[in-house]
Amino acid sequence: MASPRLETYCCPNRDAATQLVLNFQPEVFCGVCIGSASISLLLTILQLLPKKGQSPRKMPKASSSSTILLLISICDILGGLGIIFRSSVWLGFPGFIANISLVNGTDVWPSTFCVGSAMWIQLLYSAGFWWLFCYAVDSYLVVRRSAGLSTIVLYHMMTWGLAVMLCVEGIALLYYPSLSSCENGLEHAIPHYITTYVPLLLVLVANPILFRRTVSAVASLLKGRQGIYTENERRLGTEIQMRFFKIMLVFVICWSSNIINETLLFYLEMQPDINEMPLKNIRSAALITWIIMGVLNPMQGFLFTLAFYGWTGWRVDLKWRKREIPWESMSSSTAGENAYPSPVNYQSNIHDSKKISTTDSQQTDEAISMLSEGNTSSDERLTRSSPIYQGW
């Protein structure tokens, strides 16, 4: 799981609240993390592999959103690998991990492993949060026809730049001036927790607003495409809205326990003695949410693929397929059309005027197909309802 408490665990003089959760059944907790991360990792990869009887996913021409969805899954996969590696070392080498608690220890490798593994997990999950925010922004911009594949460069700069900057800044403030003096007061810990939870809270607050505006814009596009709002278009708008709802539902389920747990632990830190009897229920709630975090945080990768694409099935197709090169199909079709040129040019003029009249509809179809990518039924209804399919 991903929590800023893992970085504070690397401090020999860690606070009592961090000591409470990390000393609670560490073998069980690490086993839960390994099991949840392994299951999520395998199912996520299974979801992303091509399936028999299904055409490979195509990248939308006017949007980078499908690329962003893939990058979110990659961040979850790499973060899950970090959780498996860290938890396996904790379980397999308890003596090695015990050296982290030594204030004047001469072996630097335990502390190096502790800091490095914690930073790896935090960086990747933070990058996933930023990519999820970029997905909401890109969805809105695509519907407004203000985005394309070129914007992916800007998203990369923003996502990785902010993720690295916040992670390094939080770690530097926490461990300043050295590991032996970190966690020596909240002035070290609070900036670290802020830099960790800023992208998470941004997604919780900003993404629902952007998704709501995108759904409203989609409804306007569907109404304006043919001047009417048919049952198919209403259903397509509902499916796009449901897709956004599933994404936010998965995010809330996987990370709300982190916010609850952190609130409880901060409350315990403010108490003179966290072992007092009146605080028993709060301690129990903190330990329960700590275990829940170990289950739900790594499962985000698989649950997101369900929200993005639905269940894609078990039948994996690992055979290499030759894909048709776009310009080959264009040249062959052009050759076929020019084999018997028409002696009259008015037909091409009529065809050109029809192309102009359907330009807006094609752009609308591309935007809507991007938002409903991965939903076969939606794509089929969109194709049948488009003017091109109807023979304009």
Protein Blocks (a to p, Z undefined) as FASTA:
>chain_A
ZZfklmmmmpmkbcfklmmmmmgokllmmmmmmmmmmmmmmmmmmmmpccehiacddddf
kbcklmmmmmmmmmmmmmmmmmmmmmmmmmmmmmlmmmmmpmkbcblklmmmmmmmmmmm
mmmmmmmmmmmmmmmmmmmmmmnopacfklmmmmmmmmmmmmmmmmmmmmmmmmpcbfkl
goiajklmmmmmmmmmmmmmmmmmmmmmmmmmmmmmmmmmmmmmnopacfklmmmmmmmm
mmmmmmmmmmmmmmmmmmmmmmmmmmmmmpmblkbfklmmmmmmmmmmmmmmmmmmmmmm
mmmmmmmnopnbjbdcfbdcddddfklmmmmmmmmmmmmccfbfklmmmmmmmmmmmmmm
mmmmmmmmmmmgoiaklmmmmmmmpmklnoZZ
